[in-house]
């Protein structure tokens, strides 16, 4: 079994990102996979299981926490700017490029949910990547918000965004809300039962807080990674889509896949947004391993 190492690397602004590195047995250099979590998640939210599966298949795997979350540095805490996360992720690719156990010409990227959106953007804009997996990816923040925020709540939400901006202008810290809450009267990014269960899964004490900045939700509503999907080619793209996904929305993902160019592959999971992590883990991880093996291992031997 691959050993898990704690690692860290610097990103823009003097911030230190921290994560885990898994190095497989055998002589290197090895192909590598860089991974990170979605909206307000930390690496302890089910990513080690994927990372170990990838490492057991012969890949060096780097899993990092986004700035402001988990073990990584950065302030404001609990603040999500997708473009900052994408810029930071490029440094994770550079970290792998310079690691002696890694073949820098064979690096792939895996992202899920919000980070599945990042995977699409990075696949389209960073040609160091030789294969990309986008699992249950965010496609359109705007379209998602139309269905997840009731029309009679939009005015109040926009007023809260504006009030938060005014308070920050006066020197106050960004307003925060819960990431998840089962109580619909409590402001939260997610109220869906499957989201509440996933984020509240047991993790070590002090690893995760049920807090995210309000402005993170505004940024999410402005984020349109699906607009990049046709530009991922010629980098191979695998999309893993839940057929009953009410978080990142099945029909949006399937529509984006149709816009993607070859080489591409679609794997559908009979379940919702979080099932690839849990009930259909073997299907989701197996599909990713097959994709990375085809494009990071076998393609080098042809």
ChimeraX attribute file (.defattr): number of C-alpha atoms within 10 A of each C-alpha:
attribute: neighborCount
match mode: 1-to-1
recipient: residues
	/A:1	11
	/A:2	19
	/A:3	12
	/A:4	18
	/A:5	12
	/A:6	12
	/A:7	14
	/A:8	18
	/A:9	17
	/A:10	15
	/A:11	19
	/A:12	10
	/A:13	7
	/A:14	10
	/A:15	16
	/A:16	18
	/A:17	25
	/A:18	23
	/A:19	23
	/A:20	20
	/A:21	22
	/A:22	25
	/A:23	24
	/A:24	22
	/A:25	16
	/A:26	8
	/A:27	7
	/A:28	15
	/A:29	15
	/A:30	25
	/A:31	24
	/A:32	29
	/A:33	29
	/A:34	25
	/A:35	27
	/A:36	26
	/A:37	23
	/A:38	21
	/A:39	22
	/A:40	24
	/A:41	25
	/A:42	25
	/A:43	24
	/A:44	18
	/A:45	19
	/A:46	18
	/A:47	18
	/A:48	16
	/A:49	14
	/A:50	22
	/A:51	27
	/A:52	21
	/A:53	19
	/A:54	25
	/A:55	26
	/A:56	18
	/A:57	16
	/A:58	22
	/A:59	33
	/A:60	29
	/A:61	33
	/A:62	27
	/A:63	26
	/A:64	29
	/A:65	26
	/A:66	31
	/A:67	25
	/A:68	20
	/A:69	27
	/A:70	23
	/A:71	20
	/A:72	20
	/A:73	19
	/A:74	18
	/A:75	11
	/A:76	13
	/A:77	17
	/A:78	26
	/A:79	25
	/A:80	24
	/A:81	16
	/A:82	21
	/A:83	13
	/A:84	13
	/A:85	16
	/A:86	18
	/A:87	14
	/A:88	21
	/A:89	24
	/A:90	15
	/A:91	16
	/A:92	24
	/A:93	22
	/A:94	13
	/A:95	18
	/A:96	22
	/A:97	18
	/A:98	11
	/A:99	12
	/A:100	11
	/A:101	18
	/A:102	22
	/A:103	18
	/A:104	20
	/A:105	15
	/A:106	23
	/A:107	26
	/A:108	27
	/A:109	27
	/A:110	26
	/A:111	22
	/A:112	27
	/A:113	23
	/A:114	26
	/A:115	27
	/A:116	29
	/A:117	30
	/A:118	32
	/A:119	32
	/A:120	31
	/A:121	21
	/A:122	23
	/A:123	28
	/A:124	21
	/A:125	13
	/A:126	13
	/A:127	13
	/A:128	18
	/A:129	23
	/A:130	20
	/A:131	29
	/A:132	30
	/A:133	29
	/A:134	27
	/A:135	29
	/A:136	31
	/A:137	32
	/A:138	30
	/A:139	31
	/A:140	22
	/A:141	21
	/A:142	15
	/A:143	15
	/A:144	18
	/A:145	19
	/A:146	12
	/A:147	12
	/A:148	17
	/A:149	12
	/A:150	9
	/A:151	10
	/A:152	8
	/A:153	9
	/A:154	13
	/A:155	10
	/A:156	10
	/A:157	16
	/A:158	12
	/A:159	11
	/A:160	15
	/A:161	17
	/A:162	13
	/A:163	13
	/A:164	20
	/A:165	18
	/A:166	13
	/A:167	13
	/A:168	13
	/A:169	11
	/A:170	9
	/A:171	9
	/A:172	11
	/A:173	13
	/A:174	20
	/A:175	18
	/A:176	19
	/A:177	19
	/A:178	17
	/A:179	25
	/A:180	24
	/A:181	22
	/A:182	15
	/A:183	10
	/A:184	11
	/A:185	8
	/A:186	12
	/A:187	16
	/A:188	20
	/A:189	22
	/A:190	18
	/A:191	19
	/A:192	16
	/A:193	11
	/A:194	17
	/A:195	19
	/A:196	15
	/A:197	14
	/A:198	17
	/A:199	21
	/A:200	16
	/A:201	11
	/A:202	11
	/A:203	14
	/A:204	7
	/A:205	7
	/A:206	8
	/A:207	13
	/A:208	21
	/A:209	17
	/A:210	16
	/A:211	18
	/A:212	25
	/A:213	22
	/A:214	25
	/A:215	21
	/A:216	23
	/A:217	23
	/A:218	18
	/A:219	15
	/A:220	20
	/A:221	16
	/A:222	15
	/A:223	21
	/A:224	17
	/A:225	24
	/A:226	24
	/A:227	15
	/A:228	20
	/A:229	22
	/A:230	17
	/A:231	17
	/A:232	25
	/A:233	17
	/A:234	16
	/A:235	22
	/A:236	22
	/A:237	30
	/A:238	23
	/A:239	27
	/A:240	27
	/A:241	30
	/A:242	29
	/A:243	19
	/A:244	17
	/A:245	20
	/A:246	16
	/A:247	22
	/A:248	27
	/A:249	24
	/A:250	22
	/A:251	16
	/A:252	18
	/A:253	26
	/A:254	18
	/A:255	12
	/A:256	20
	/A:257	22
	/A:258	12
	/A:259	15
	/A:260	21
	/A:261	17
	/A:262	13
	/A:263	13
	/A:264	20
	/A:265	16
	/A:266	16
	/A:267	15
	/A:268	18
	/A:269	21
	/A:270	14
	/A:271	15
	/A:272	21
	/A:273	24
	/A:274	20
	/A:275	20
	/A:276	23
	/A:277	20
	/A:278	12
	/A:279	14
	/A:280	17
	/A:281	17
	/A:282	14
	/A:283	18
	/A:284	23
	/A:285	20
	/A:286	16
	/A:287	19
	/A:288	24
	/A:289	20
	/A:290	14
	/A:291	21
	/A:292	31
	/A:293	19
	/A:294	14
	/A:295	20
	/A:296	24
	/A:297	17
	/A:298	10
	/A:299	11
	/A:300	11
	/A:301	6
	/A:302	5
